[in-house]
């Protein structure tokens, strides 16, 4: 160690070390800017060794040498590059074929080194093999977890007005999900547009619409009593997928009309969970399709997993109106609860809600 420190007092020795350090950084995946920055930090102890121009030139020369000599490949750090690739691609599943493609690995020896790097990550508990997927499929293990805290001053309920006096029957808190599962022509959109209008003066409301064009939206708003754009305080956007990308932690009501699932209906739970994970101060109201006569929407129990309030809407041919049924209510305001209670509502002119009778079991 003393000899090394003594050698480091020589500018010529330091110059060789600088060159090696830069190449190690670049081969490890550092950007040119990061390599220059770290050199600048190191050079701060030896100000006589550099100028701004010499730092930039040293990094560029090192990169040129590596490219011309194929040095990036000759001493490839498989463990680091495989780890970086997996970290970049996740969350989600990744196959060994994806890693080969990302790192441009074609030689048998390199593939063997890549598999060894993956096996080390599995042994360390950083990665796990996924059974039942494609051969050689893995998932990055996420050990992070946010502590759930006892609040000294709870923020309380999210004060929202819901149709049919539902807000007087149940508690809705920030970070909650409400699911409205409705069969065709049962009034899902009317239900959700009424929620948007009833709350637009009290909360920020973001309405994500997958079906209505400008003309239909305008017609529905007119039927709900809006005579000009000034009467509509909430924002309505056209979106049909990746709804979680438009949801943030704001104190807002996010209305998704509706979450479309065409196959693999069991995956609807994943989409709802992605939306739920983006919520903080706000709530989300999610409309999904349902087969007439069924209690739950597409995906069955998977669509119900994180919801605090789950409503089922069906058009009742006998009563010639919509039947609203409470499939789940996690926080009722009365001890007996309201699960499986129902109520009929007439949807007038395709927009306005006119309750018929009271809630009953």
C-alpha angles and dihedrals in degrees: 000000000000090000091050092051090047091051090049089064087070114088090212092055092046090052091058091048092050091054093051092046092053093050091048090051094049094046089049090059102263118151120241089251093053092049090051092048094051091048089052090054091050093045091054086082092050105037092167091066100068154033125197090257094049092054092053093045093049092054093045092049091050091051092048091051091051093048096046094045094041084239092152089067101033093065100024113172097220096181094055096040094048090048092049092048093051092046090050095049100044148119092077137036125314129191128212087243089060090054092049089052095046093049094037091237114171107145120094093230092052091048089053091051089048092052090049090053090051091048090053090053090050091049091050091052094246095113137027132202114241116224120213096027130092115315110275096020120154142181128211110239112234112206095175117114132170115227116242105226136207103238118223089201108026115206090224129208127349099245104226130157112228129188121260092027091286090144089064090054104047141031120239118195133191112280092031128137125217116195122201110192113190137172120228114300092003094123106260094144093044089051093051096042088054089053090051093051095043091055104032094099094049104038142024104261123197114189116196108196125192101179116026121091123206093269096052092044091051092049093049092049091051090051088052091055102265109136099176141012088263089069091061112075098168124083119241120197132182111240133144105177144021091035091168088071090065095047121088139168095271121126093258144121110248111198118193113196097205140351104210120210117174101173139001088042090183087073091068088088089061092052092049091048091052089055091045092052091057094054122095115147096006138063135228130222110199126193118205135176122257135190111247112263095018119115096217132047128243110311093034113216090003088069090053103049103099100021119117093192122027121185128188120206124196132166108239109213093196096051091033092223140082122284114213113200127187106226095172135010112171099183111033117180091224125057098236093059130211107248111148093011116137142192135188123235131184115221105213119207089351092289120052121075119225113184118222117204125331136294112283140168 
